[in-house]
Amino acid sequence: MEQQQKAPAEIKKIADFLRSGGAGLKIRVGALNGKRVDYFKGKSAVKALLSPAYGKLKGVPKVESEEQAQTLLQAVNAFAFFLRVQRGQPTGSSSSSPKALQIIQEQMFGPKEYYAWFYEGSQWTTYAGGILMVVIMLAGVMFPLWPPIMRLGVYYLSMGMLGLIGLFFAIAIVRLIFYIITVVVASPGIWIFPQLFADVGFVDSFIPLWEWDVAKKKKSKKSKEGASSKKEKSSKGKSKVEASTSNGGAYIEEVEEDAPAPTLRRTRGAVLEEVEDDDA
């Protein structure tokens, strides 16, 4: 857009920062005139300008409050890097489908408003990636013209990679066979390299060397609820004792009986009692 080209350098740096991944801006995908576009909420952009990552930038205005952040974002909006839009209903049948967006004529910045991006940011990474792909393809096509030393090095490198892949499959097969044998001989069985397929680092995949195939016990919900109820009862009892001792009074604890006490039947009748005379 022509307005973006007329923007000052500091405004363009702010737009580049917000468009990059380092800003932490929450990007959503919407549909504008049948095309998918990225949009965000104004509150997220304010937080990005108040983040430490923005404070490390050079050649941009300092932001110390939300009002200053909103003023800068209003200036970025004035050069049409992003425009205020109205969010509608999802375009598809599911709720996760991109929501329909419509540009609002009156442009302003507000934390509760939504804004669609009309700026792609710096394209040097895209250009560099494209050039690198072309170079790799040309190098592969011209492999027969490589010097003998380079071709020999690539051969040894490829053989080493194939050897590592084959070793990995061999370890997986051996550990499975060993586990099946130990299940029959020494139940419940032993796994060699139990963390081999776990989501851990390369070194941690081979630690420990072996381990029994014992299922980890999980606490049931009933036990958790019972423990939480006991804690609540104990905390309530402690609070009652502390309140009574702080007031200098006695504390009487109600004890629940395991079985109800037998009820006594009362009968109507007169009771005669002899009372000694004091004058006697």
Buried (B, 14 or more C-beta within 10 A) or exposed (E): EEEBEEBEEBBBBBBBBBBBEEBEBEEBEBBBEEEEBBBBBBBBBBBBBBBEEBEEBEEBBEBEEBEBBBEBBEBBBBBBBBBBBEBEEBBEEEEEBBBBBEEBEEBEBBBEBBBBBBBEBEEEEEEEEEEEEEEEEEEEEEEEEEEEEEEEEEEEEEEEEEEEEEEEEEBBEEBEEBBEEBEEEEEEBBBBBBBBEEEEEEEEBBEEEEEEEEEEEEEEEEEEEEEEEEEEEEEEEEEBEEEBEEEEEEEEEEEEEEEEEEEEEEEEEEEEEEEEEEEE
